[in-house]
């Protein structure tokens, strides 16, 4: 878990990925012994396998778009985190790490879609334990891991373990948005691998409502063969049959918005399938999964790639 802790300690905010990317590249190269190829904001770790393991490293964040006076600035929300007053966030401003207390955009106005205003604090001015704290903390209690960045740092951690063993790994930026310089990345890989297939690894919500506990079904790994209710990725039957040998649980999607990064590959005519590990309370300040899930994920991915 030491590697996951180190990844977690690197602050990553949407729009400021270069801070994270430089640190991740150095950390990953030292850990795996493999020098990654940097293409745009993507990192490719070449290995012996034609099956390429993929995980996005970017997370939900806030982009600073205006600074007013003293310690007040405005941010645009990204992703699915619900903005609201009383929350404390970690971010970057002018190249420096900051912490900020979120205030309401305007009194008695609906907050949906509105910019969010923050008051910047120094860490020592904030209470150590504060509710609604979107900070990169990783807490391990027995088999359970808590963090706001398990989606998808846990996937990155797992894939770096496999890159260290000599398997091909691609860490991407731009989740479900087409990736930054994806075509250049695909072109580079296709020049070095005759028949690449992409196995996308991401966090799946394991609880059907926020009060649900783990059930045996929800604890298992899963795969998606057809995404977006038929509007997204359709995994090749060959890949589906291979994955089913190790992961019997298929996850169905209903709406066009329920897609993964496998759809990004599919739309470029590249074969891909999505595999998910369970995370409770996805897109919150207290995402949680289990160490045993990640160990199982690593074992299954290695078996699939070697098959």
Secondary structure, 3 states (H helix, E strand, C coil): CHHHHHHHHCCCCCCCHHHHHHHHHHHHHHHHCCCCEEECCEEEECCCCCEEEEEECCCCCEEEEEECCCCEEEEEECCCCCCCCCCEEEEEECCEEEEEEEECCCCCCCCCCCCEEEEEECHHHCCCCCCCEECCCCEEECCEEEECCHHHHHHHHHHHHHHHCCCCEEEECCCCCCCCCHHHHHHHHHHHCCCCEEEEEEEEECCCCCCCCCCHHHHCCEEECECHHHCCCECCHHHHHHHHCCCCCECCCCCCCCCCCHHHHHCCCCCEEEEEEEEECCCCCCEEEEHHHHHHHHHHHHHHHHC
